Amino acid sequence: MMGPLRFALVLLLFGRSLAASRSFSVDYENDCFRKDGERFRYISGSIHYSRIPRVYWKDRLMKMYMAGLNAVQLYIPWNYHEESPGLYNFSGNRDIQYFLQLTNDIGLLAILRPGPYICAEWDMGGLPAWLLQKKDIVLRSSDPDYIAAVDKWMGKILPMIKPYLYQNGGPIITVQVENEYGSYFACDYNYLRHLAKLFRSHLGNEVVLFTTDGAGTGYLKCGAMQGLYATVDFGPGSNVTAAFEAQRHAEPRGPLVNSEFYTGWLDHWGSPHSVVPSIAVTKSLNEMLAVGANVNMYMFIGGTNFGYWNGANAPYSPQPTSYDYDAPLTEAGDLTDKYFAIRNVIRMYRNIPEGPIPPTTPKYAYGRVAMKKLQTIFEALDILAFSGPVKSTYPKTFLELNQVFGYVLYRTSLPADCNRPTPLSSPLNGVHDRAYVSVDGVTVGILERNNGITINVTGKVGSQLDILVENMGRINYGKDINDFKGLVTNLTLGNDTLSGWTMFSLSIDEVGSFVIPDGIPDLPQDTYVKLPKWRKGQVWINGFNVGRYWPARGPQVTLFVPADILSTAGPNNVTVLELEGAPCSSCYVEFTASPLLNATLQLDYKQARRLFYKEDLL
């Protein structure tokens, strides 16, 4: 009887010993992290799986690993996984568990930022738009309706990621609670306390939970919380000593951490493409590593805002489809001089993995593809209006029409003769975000949020007034993230408030085509689509929403087309929705091997924004 008993006891003790061998913690006495009991420092880079096709996750992660990084940092965008309440999607490009497993298999650790708010220059900062069905909801606060939705979402996602915590054999060493909360007006400590308790209840007491805020005591005042390790973020050229002194204000002891060290910066339509010199990045990186700091480079690869996922900043400035960010790896995962410069700094502080770096993926210029005019939106309303016409005295918002992204057509008639030009106005700036106006099918102008709230129209009483409204991305940062779309206030014609509206929610996913040539190895390959002489619109390839184009405003001209959406088995269909004026009769799009992201044509459109200064985005 003693033999089996002793054997069972040995197994139990071995199980405890094995669990104890994987640990990650904050060592306050020695101002460092401890991994498996040993002093540890991470050198990390940000990567957003939601901006990179799944087929390229391994390529991008391997390039990060070969740069000398020992960790990656990633967000989980709530709205990417729960576009409708209670309907979850974790398949394909949304398979977060596969991404974490791949990270672990490659040998990288992970710093997880599950929100619920993430910013990330992502639509509504990752919060789902359906939260706004309660119009007066206070997001990122103790508002009971918001908390109920957060609790349900976290009750879904946190148990999914718990097996991937480091102590459970996975890659996740730290988990961020909320994001830069010290920059938000609510300053609701009860909200942060609730989140901390919620995260602990799902993830346990061993995991290191942290916060991130700007490197100033003003940000840390509302962003730091007892029980959550406070870190800061700042960019190249900052005073490293002063920045970490701000962190020390909240955390007198413990590791120094810059959770967002900016390798580049974000872009907005109509402003120059942001470029940050490699020498500025490497100088500050070296300064931080020399004092033993932990650093996460934001971004190490930016990726692409496919579809409608881009965000916007206030005063309203939407971000383009490319999220290249002037990062060490380009939007398409290409190796850059900045990549190798950073790698050379890292090798001064830790061993760089041996072996070849995965090469830049090949690109192919498929050339011009002739396009033919299919039909106008007005001609295709029966097909495109998925819910049929909705009638209302006054205009309804997108959400009231059960529409989240894209376009809604608002239709009414002129209530009086307008023999002379009569102002059609949005006096309360209620066009969110851009509206294309026509009378009896003839284009008369554009209304635009903040920039063009009045145009003149003419027509006879009863003339059909059509207003196609585009959602160009919800605000992702600051107090205005509760960003309703559509005609969110009434329009006036002269002194009259327009009424008697019919609205059509549009679903546009349906034609030029091109065939991948034979006899060329390794096709299909990545490419870029360029739309010479086109002005503004949306592109689909084989039903995949590649994103928005707006070369008339810039700075982005080409859109990245990943090879996995192309086919060699048959023709590839290209669909273009042009909103302002197609260059027909000679319509074509062009597929090129080189990106063009810095061809701003209208430099005076937006106010200049400073690099790394987030207060400019409020």
VOKOLLUM-920350 format. One record per residue (C-alpha): z, x, y. Coordinates in Angstrom, 3 decimals, decimal comma. Each point is the difference from the previous one (the first is absolute). Example, Ala and Ser with C-alpha at 12.3 -4.5 7.8 and 13.67 -1.06 7.14 Angstrom:
BEGIN
R          z          x          y
R      7,800     12,300     -4,500
R     -0,660      1,370      3,440
***
This chain:
BEGIN
R          z          x          y
R      0,000      0,000      0,000
R      0,673      2,873      2,374
R     -3,526      1,451     -0,188
R     -1,906     -2,959      1,487
R      2,702     -0,530      2,603
R     -0,256      3,578      1,238
R     -3,798     -0,257      0,016
R      0,126     -3,118      2,175
R      2,425      1,702      2,363
R     -2,285      3,014      0,383
R     -2,940     -2,259      0,856
R      2,029     -1,810      2,671
R      1,143      3,234      1,592
R     -3,534      1,382     -0,053
R     -1,261     -3,143      1,716
R      2,541      0,424      2,801
R     -0,867      3,672      0,380
R     -3,712     -0,729      0,267
R      0,519     -2,633      2,725
R      2,258      2,336      1,929
R     -2,653      2,724     -0,055
R     -2,233     -1,937      2,424
R      1,636     -0,563      3,339
R     -0,932      0,047      3,658
R      2,568     -0,102      2,775
R      0,954      1,064      3,516
R      2,244      3,068      0,211
R      1,816     -0,415      3,307
R      2,034      3,189     -0,344
R     -3,038      2,239     -0,371
R     -2,438     -2,000      2,162
R     -2,564     -0,529     -2,744
R     -1,221     -2,249     -2,758
R      1,027      0,666     -3,603
R     -2,456     -0,588     -2,839
R      1,534      0,318     -3,460
R      2,872      1,805      1,663
R     -2,230      2,641      1,595
R     -0,687      0,418      3,699
R     -3,297     -1,725      0,805
R     -2,400     -0,371      2,928
R     -3,079     -2,213     -0,027
R     -3,321      0,716      1,697
R     -1,804     -3,299     -0,195
R     -3,092     -1,826      1,207
R     -0,731     -3,675      0,641
R     -2,631     -1,826     -2,045
R     -0,655     -3,753      0,057
R     -1,268     -1,305     -3,327
R     -1,129     -3,176      1,767
R     -2,542      2,027      1,997
R     -1,486      1,954     -2,913
R     -1,986     -1,373     -2,960
R      1,941      0,302     -3,249
R     -2,715      2,193     -1,544
R      0,841      2,657      2,617
R      3,791     -0,068     -0,212
R      0,128      2,911     -2,442
R     -2,447      2,087      2,056
R      2,008     -0,437      3,214
R      3,371      0,600     -1,691
R     -1,279      3,139     -1,719
R     -1,244      1,389      3,313
R      3,429     -0,644      1,490
R      1,680      1,703     -2,942
R     -2,320      3,023      0,275
R      0,811      0,288      3,715
R      3,545      0,882     -1,013
R      1,634     -3,379      0,610
R      2,800     -0,941     -2,359
R      0,213     -3,645      1,106
R     -2,046     -2,857      1,441
R      1,108     -2,819      2,242
R     -1,373     -3,524     -0,343
R      0,406     -3,461      1,456
R     -0,106     -3,291     -1,891
R     -1,788     -2,588      2,197
R      1,572     -3,361     -0,824
R     -3,023     -1,984      1,191
R     -2,325      2,026     -2,251
R      1,818     -1,290     -3,077
R      1,038     -3,517      1,074
R     -2,844     -1,363      2,120
R      1,165     -3,551     -0,769
R      3,648     -0,957     -0,567
R      0,997      0,579     -3,615
R     -3,435      1,270     -1,099
R      0,339      3,690     -0,843
R     -2,752      2,537     -0,619
R      0,775      3,374     -1,567
R     -3,332      0,607     -1,715
R     -2,820      2,447      0,680
R      0,336      1,651      3,409
R      3,387     -1,707      0,361
R      1,556      1,485     -3,155
R      2,992      1,732      1,607
R      1,598      0,771     -3,374
R     -3,097      1,858     -1,168
R     -0,030      1,970      3,247
R      3,645      1,014     -0,469
R     -0,605      0,964     -3,623
R     -3,017      2,079      1,017
R      2,103      1,705      2,677
R      2,609      0,835     -2,610
R     -2,555      1,253     -2,526
R     -1,513      2,381      2,551
R      3,434      1,461      0,721
R      0,638     -1,415      3,452
R      3,158     -1,722      1,171
R     -0,179     -3,171      2,108
R      1,664     -1,221      3,186
R     -0,355     -3,780     -0,041
R     -0,142     -2,217      3,089
R     -0,025     -3,614     -1,239
R      0,718     -1,621      3,355
R      0,125     -2,933      0,236
R     -1,599      1,098      3,306
R     -2,049      3,215     -0,160
R     -2,120      0,219      3,210
R     -2,631      2,401     -1,457
R     -2,694     -1,257      2,405
R     -0,382     -2,748     -2,633
R     -0,478     -3,708      0,720
R      3,309     -1,409      1,358
R      1,781      3,160     -1,098
R     -0,202     -1,105     -3,631
R      1,757     -3,326      0,578
R     -1,939     -2,972     -1,411
R     -1,506     -2,287      2,612
R      1,265     -3,089     -1,816
R      3,476      0,820      1,324
R     -1,287     -1,377      3,316
R     -0,311     -3,489     -1,440
R      3,431     -0,365      1,574
R     -1,238      0,521      3,551
R      3,308      1,095      1,511
R      0,988      2,355     -2,813
R      1,645      3,232      1,177
R     -1,510      2,690     -2,175
R      2,051      3,045     -1,006
R      3,277     -1,785      0,677
R      2,687     -2,123     -1,670
R     -2,106     -3,121      0,519
R      0,802     -2,012     -3,175
R     -3,636     -0,843     -0,768
R     -1,048      3,621      0,362
R      2,925      1,220     -2,103
R     -0,787     -2,525     -2,741
R     -3,591      1,261     -0,219
R      1,129      3,648      0,048
R      2,562     -0,605     -2,742
R     -2,622     -1,606     -2,206
R     -2,529      2,789      0,572
R      2,515      2,791     -0,525
R      1,220     -1,827     -3,092
R     -3,536      0,400     -1,310
R     -0,965      3,525      1,092
R      3,258      1,982     -0,273
R      0,559     -0,732     -3,707
R     -3,612      1,092     -0,570
R      0,605      3,390      1,580
R      3,514      0,583     -1,386
R     -1,300      1,638     -3,225
R     -1,815      2,524      2,216
R      3,154      1,262      1,711
R      0,623      3,685     -0,651
R      3,242     -0,584     -1,907
R     -1,928     -2,382     -2,289
R     -2,683      2,572     -0,803
R     -2,401     -0,860      2,805
R     -1,132      1,773      3,177
R      1,881     -1,955      2,734
R      2,710      2,156      1,596
R      0,717     -2,038      3,157
R     -0,671     -3,559      1,195
R     -0,315     -1,004      3,647
R      1,615     -3,198      1,270
R     -2,140     -1,781      2,653
R     -1,976      2,297      2,327
R      0,680      1,347      3,509
R      2,307     -2,921      0,650
R      1,426      1,724      3,069
R     -3,310     -0,692      1,775
R      0,267     -3,769     -0,537
R      1,536     -2,340      2,536
R      2,220     -1,967     -2,401
R      2,541      2,789     -0,706
R      1,556     -2,211     -2,692
R      2,595      2,041     -1,884
R      0,712     -2,906     -2,333
R     -3,651      0,096     -1,040
R      0,202      3,690     -0,892
R      3,277     -0,556     -1,836
R     -1,586     -2,806     -1,971
R     -2,952      2,185     -0,974
R      2,260      2,882     -1,020
R      2,014     -2,316     -2,233
R     -3,188     -1,549     -1,384
R     -1,529      3,389     -0,863
R      3,235      1,153     -1,628
R      0,230     -3,173     -2,085
R     -3,464      0,611     -1,466
R     -0,152      3,803     -0,118
R      3,609      1,012     -0,639
R      2,394      2,305      1,796
R     -1,524      3,337     -1,004
R     -3,250     -0,179      1,931
R     -0,102      1,637      3,440
R     -0,830     -2,650      2,603
R     -1,142      1,148      3,435
R     -1,289     -1,137      3,378
R     -2,648      1,480      2,293
R     -0,042     -0,180      3,801
R     -1,372      1,840      2,988
R      1,674      3,300      0,848
R      2,205     -1,339      2,781
R      3,507     -1,418      0,096
R     -1,366     -3,200      1,529
R     -2,008     -0,715     -3,158
R      2,838      0,909     -2,336
R      2,383     -2,362      1,781
R     -1,550     -3,064     -1,635
R     -1,765      1,699     -2,896
R      2,793      1,941     -1,711
R      2,503     -1,707     -2,278
R      3,007      1,250     -1,938
R     -0,895      0,491     -3,648
R     -3,652      0,720      0,806
R     -0,908      3,640      0,644
R     -1,566      0,235      3,479
R     -3,197      2,034      0,424
R     -2,340      0,451      2,974
R     -3,724      0,322      0,678
R     -1,923      2,085      2,544
R     -3,316      1,783      0,386
R     -1,417      3,446      0,729
R      1,042      1,561      3,276
R      3,415     -1,664      0,003
R      3,130      2,010      0,582
R      1,074      0,323     -3,637
R      3,576      0,968      0,868
R      0,462     -2,944      2,371
R     -1,603     -2,425     -2,461
R      2,359      0,981     -2,803
R      2,937     -0,115      2,419
R     -0,796     -3,702      0,359
R      0,237     -0,378     -3,774
R      3,300      1,883      0,087
R      1,297     -2,614      2,418
R     -0,186     -2,517     -2,867
R      0,492      2,437     -2,899
R      2,262      2,908      1,018
R     -0,412      1,476     -3,478
R     -2,672     -0,230     -2,656
R     -3,645      1,093     -0,323
R     -2,313      0,139      3,014
R     -2,882     -2,441     -0,559
R     -3,174     -0,785      1,926
R     -1,304     -3,057     -1,845
R     -3,199     -0,245      2,067
R     -1,402      3,286      1,231
R     -3,347     -0,969      1,475
R     -3,002      2,010     -1,211
R     -2,269     -2,172      2,157
R      0,217     -3,366      1,723
R     -1,368     -3,527     -0,133
R     -3,156     -1,325      1,614
R     -0,861     -3,197      1,890
R     -3,392     -1,565      0,583
R     -1,329      1,187      3,341
R      2,122      3,153      0,257
R     -0,816      3,560     -1,034
R      0,576      1,053     -3,599
R      3,362      1,764     -0,209
R     -0,208      3,691     -0,857
R      3,021      2,274     -0,434
R     -0,729      3,740     -0,311
R      1,075      1,690     -3,228
R      1,799      2,722      1,922
R      2,318     -2,554      1,633
R      0,799     -1,578     -3,368
R      0,652      3,262     -1,819
R      2,105      1,459      2,812
R      2,440     -2,925     -0,009
R     -0,055     -0,241     -3,792
R      0,970      3,650     -0,265
R      2,822     -0,487      2,525
R      1,473     -2,854     -2,043
R     -0,319      1,714     -3,343
R      1,562      3,166      1,443
R      3,225     -1,881      0,772
R      0,103     -1,512     -3,474
R     -1,124     -3,506      0,989
R     -1,558     -2,543     -2,331
R     -3,372     -1,118      1,311
R     -2,362     -2,835     -0,774
R     -3,455      0,339      1,555
R     -1,325     -3,334      1,268
R     -2,804     -0,327     -0,998
R     -1,111      2,498     -2,626
R     -2,883     -2,345     -0,761
R     -0,562     -3,136      2,027
R     -2,699     -1,953     -1,831
R     -1,741     -3,201      1,028
R      0,915     -3,457      1,329
R     -2,377     -1,833     -2,309
R     -0,521     -3,702      0,571
R      2,230     -1,393      2,754
R      3,102      2,143     -0,552
R      0,021      1,968      3,275
R      2,821     -0,575      2,446
R      0,125      0,012      3,782
R      2,294      1,123      2,794
R      1,108     -1,583      3,247
R     -1,377     -0,441      2,572
R     -2,430     -1,341     -2,580
R     -2,037      2,882     -1,409
R     -1,263     -0,326     -3,569
R     -0,457      3,025     -2,214
R     -3,347      0,809     -1,602
R     -0,952     -0,126     -3,665
R      0,466      3,731     -0,487
R      3,557      1,274     -0,301
R     -1,177      3,603     -0,178
R      2,884      1,029      2,298
R     -1,461      3,524      0,361
R      2,108      0,715     -3,095
R     -0,243      3,110     -2,232
R     -2,040     -2,073     -2,467
R     -2,657     -2,181      1,626
R     -0,450     -3,707     -0,469
R     -2,253      0,824     -2,975
R      2,433      2,586     -1,397
R     -1,984      3,016      1,212
R      1,721      3,377      0,327
R      0,287      1,203      3,610
R      0,955      3,179      1,838
R      3,273     -1,751      0,869
R      0,699     -0,462     -3,718
R     -0,296      3,728     -0,676
R      1,932      0,942      3,138
R      2,916     -2,184     -1,097
R     -0,235      1,385     -3,522
R      0,335      3,512      1,387
R      3,198     -0,956      1,838
R      1,490     -1,666     -3,075
R     -0,670      3,048     -2,184
R      2,370      1,950      2,264
R      2,862     -2,234     -1,192
R     -0,795     -0,969     -3,591
R     -2,355      0,914     -2,800
R     -3,406     -1,657      0,177
R     -1,330     -1,337     -3,332
R     -2,597      2,213     -1,601
R     -3,448     -1,200     -0,922
R     -3,010     -1,532      1,736
R      0,350     -2,651      2,682
R     -2,017     -3,149     -0,797
R     -3,149      0,303      2,100
R     -1,171     -2,301      2,755
R     -1,789     -2,926     -1,623
R     -3,787      0,094      0,365
R     -1,641     -2,373      2,472
R     -3,504     -1,428     -0,195
R     -2,310     -1,244      2,738
R     -1,790     -2,977     -1,550
R     -1,975     -0,455      3,204
R     -1,149     -3,136      1,754
R      0,338     -3,448     -1,522
R     -2,110     -2,749      1,525
R      1,941     -3,157      0,822
R     -1,331     -3,515      0,332
R      1,594     -2,776      1,986
R      1,566     -2,429     -2,430
R      1,393     -2,713      2,269
R      2,396     -0,537      2,851
R      3,599     -1,072     -0,443
R     -0,923     -3,376      1,506
R     -2,770     -0,439     -2,594
R      2,332      0,951     -2,845
R      3,044     -2,057      0,994
R     -0,215     -2,212     -3,082
R      0,288      3,099     -2,195
R      2,405      2,069      2,078
R      2,530     -2,631      1,088
R      2,190      0,009     -3,099
R      2,210     -2,917      1,042
R     -2,574     -2,064      1,836
R      0,359     -1,123      3,615
R      3,500     -0,552      1,381
R      0,343     -2,266      3,029
R      2,765      0,225      2,596
R      0,564     -0,986      3,606
R      0,887      3,587      0,886
R     -0,925      3,242     -1,753
R      2,008      1,139     -3,022
R      0,890      3,599     -0,780
R     -1,306      1,884     -3,026
R      3,218     -0,598     -1,916
R     -0,040     -3,709      0,757
R     -3,433      0,022     -1,631
R      1,302      2,028     -2,986
R     -2,105      2,959      1,080
R      1,505      3,499      0,138
R     -2,877      2,373      0,793
R     -3,581     -0,103      1,207
R     -1,573     -2,721      2,110
R      0,385     -3,632      1,044
R     -2,646     -2,047      1,786
R      1,370     -2,372      2,653
R     -2,348     -2,771      1,154
R      0,226     -2,628      2,715
R     -2,330     -1,472      2,636
R     -0,220      0,405      3,738
R      1,936     -2,867      1,594
R     -2,095      0,005      3,173
R     -3,247      1,282      1,433
R      0,165      3,665      0,932
R     -3,128      0,322      2,097
R      1,475      2,980      1,763
R      1,816      2,867     -1,782
R      3,435     -1,366     -0,878
R      2,892      2,211     -1,126
R      0,971     -0,317     -3,672
R      3,457      1,550     -0,056
R      2,938      0,908     -2,173
R      2,575     -0,083      2,817
R      2,917      0,956     -2,283
R     -1,934      2,851     -1,661
R     -0,170     -2,049     -3,188
R     -3,143      1,427     -1,589
R      1,278      2,083     -2,907
R     -1,958      2,148     -0,118
R     -3,696     -0,247      0,866
R     -2,175     -3,094      0,395
R     -3,782     -0,361      0,008
R     -1,018     -3,009      2,108
R     -3,211     -2,010     -0,179
R     -1,239     -3,297      1,439
R     -2,510     -1,969     -2,070
R     -0,588      3,134     -2,079
R     -0,674      2,283      2,973
R      2,373      2,925      0,469
R      1,760     -0,023      3,356
R      2,665      2,724     -0,272
R      3,136      1,442     -1,555
R      3,651     -0,772      0,626
R      2,346      2,848     -0,913
R      3,769      0,272     -0,161
R      1,381      1,675      3,145
R     -3,441      1,097      1,176
R     -2,193     -3,030      0,514
R      1,736     -3,344      0,294
R     -2,719     -1,800      2,016
R     -3,761     -0,383     -0,258
R     -2,375     -2,399      1,769
R     -1,934     -2,626     -1,941
R     -2,637     -2,584      0,842
R     -1,095     -3,088     -1,920
R     -0,202     -3,752     -0,043
R      2,773     -2,379     -0,941
R      0,177     -0,220     -3,783
R     -1,524      3,453     -0,563
R      1,402      1,718     -3,082
R      2,460      2,778      0,852
R      0,565      2,473     -2,854
R      2,640      2,719      0,105
R      0,117      2,425     -2,937
R      3,386      1,733      0,046
R      0,595      3,305     -1,769
R      3,410      1,245     -1,145
R     -0,274      3,734      0,712
R      3,319      1,018     -1,550
R      3,618     -0,914      0,645
R      2,291      2,105      2,156
R      1,945      2,402     -2,225
R      2,575      1,536      2,362
R      2,450     -1,209      2,606
R      1,264     -3,409      1,088
R     -3,341     -1,831     -0,348
R     -0,491      0,234     -3,765
R      0,263     -3,810     -0,242
R     -3,712     -0,025      0,750
R     -1,635     -3,427     -0,379
R     -3,796     -0,156     -0,326
R     -2,749     -2,324      1,164
R      0,114     -2,160      3,113
R      3,764      0,079      0,372
R     -0,011     -1,903      3,320
R     -2,326     -2,555      1,563
R     -3,236      0,892      1,752
R     -1,062     -1,477      3,310
R     -3,415     -0,823      1,404
R      0,325     -0,017      3,743
R      3,136     -2,070      0,569
R     -0,215     -1,860     -3,328
R      1,867      0,858     -3,201
R     -2,456     -0,095     -2,892
R      0,836     -2,331     -2,870
R     -1,621     -1,650     -3,007
R     -0,425      3,119     -2,121
R     -1,595      0,416     -3,411
R      0,908      3,246     -1,779
R     -1,610      1,822     -2,905
R      1,908      2,676     -1,915
R     -2,609      2,511     -1,126
R     -0,141      2,022     -3,200
R     -2,820      2,520      0,356
R     -0,557      1,981     -3,201
R     -3,522     -0,189     -1,186
R     -6,601      3,532      1,831
R     -1,638      3,329      0,025
R     -0,098      1,962     -3,195
R     -0,682      3,525     -1,112
R     -0,432      1,692     -3,353
R      1,722      3,257     -0,965
R     -2,853      2,457     -0,768
R     -0,563      1,315     -3,513
R     -0,052      3,655     -0,995
R      2,842      1,134      2,274
R      3,148      1,140     -1,835
R      3,484     -1,352      0,623
R     -1,012     -3,203      1,731
R      1,252     -2,198      1,504
R      1,664      2,201      2,579
R      2,083     -0,737      3,074
R     -1,977     -0,738      3,129
R      0,365     -1,333      3,544
R     -1,751     -3,032      1,427
R     -1,312      0,168      3,533
R     -1,375     -2,949      1,975
R     -2,374      1,331      2,666
R     -0,422     -2,398      2,931
R      2,339     -2,585     -1,530
R      2,934     -0,882      2,233
R      3,017     -1,522     -1,747
R      0,766     -1,689     -3,276
R      1,030      0,312     -3,620
R     -1,672      1,592     -3,048
R      0,218     -0,940     -3,665
R     -1,541      2,050     -2,835
R     -0,223     -1,672     -3,394
R      2,570     -2,507      1,220
R      2,506      2,689      1,052
R      1,105     -0,280      3,622
R     -0,613      3,532      1,296
R      1,426     -0,848      3,413
R     -0,774     -0,571      3,661
R     -2,656      1,879      1,938
R     -0,157      0,236      3,797
R     -2,224      2,921      1,017
R     -0,569     -1,622      3,382
R      3,617      0,814      0,833
R      0,811      2,948     -2,298
R      1,398      2,471     -0,794
R     -0,860     -0,778     -3,646
R     -3,686     -0,296     -0,860
R     -0,216      0,447     -3,789
R      1,987     -1,849     -2,646
R      1,141      1,741     -3,180
R     -1,558     -1,443     -3,170
R      1,788      1,198     -3,159
R     -2,198      0,547     -3,036
R      1,942     -2,396     -2,200
R     -1,370     -3,073      1,800
R     -3,620      1,123     -0,552
R     -2,072     -0,647     -3,101
R     -2,812      1,846     -1,773
R     -0,616     -2,951     -2,328
R     -1,836     -2,097      2,562
R     -0,555     -0,633      3,709
R      2,971      0,387      2,335
R      0,355     -2,929      2,394
R      0,861      0,656      3,633
R      1,187     -2,890      2,163
R      0,469      0,410      3,748
R      1,651     -2,512      2,297
R     -1,189      0,942      3,489
R      1,976     -1,717      2,740
R     -1,707      1,163      3,173
R     -3,664      0,693     -0,619
R     -1,910      1,355     -3,015
R     -2,831      2,461      0,782
R     -2,593     -2,118     -1,812
R     -2,937     -0,196     -0,617
R      0,415      3,578     -1,295
R      3,464     -0,459     -1,505
R      1,290      2,767     -2,211
R      3,182      1,787     -0,919
R      0,115      3,667     -0,860
R      2,000      1,807     -2,661
R      0,878      3,541      0,996
R      1,929      2,908     -1,512
R      2,018      0,796      3,138
R      2,647     -1,992      1,874
R     -0,041     -0,640      3,728
R      3,413     -1,025      1,317
R      0,054      1,423      3,523
R     -2,944     -1,542      1,856
R      1,913     -2,016      2,591
R     -2,506     -1,727      2,220
R      2,385     -1,832      2,311
R      2,766      2,435      0,891
R      1,373     -2,095      2,832
R      0,639     -3,082     -2,107
R      3,663      0,609     -0,808
R      2,795      1,811      1,734
R      0,537      3,538     -1,232
R      2,689      0,316     -2,651
R      2,026      3,128     -0,524
R      0,137      1,718     -3,358
R      3,177     -0,558     -2,048
R      1,521     -2,258      2,675
R      0,709     -3,391     -1,512
R      1,289     -1,592      3,171
R     -3,644     -0,107      1,101
R     -0,582     -2,415     -2,868
R      2,482     -2,627      1,162
***
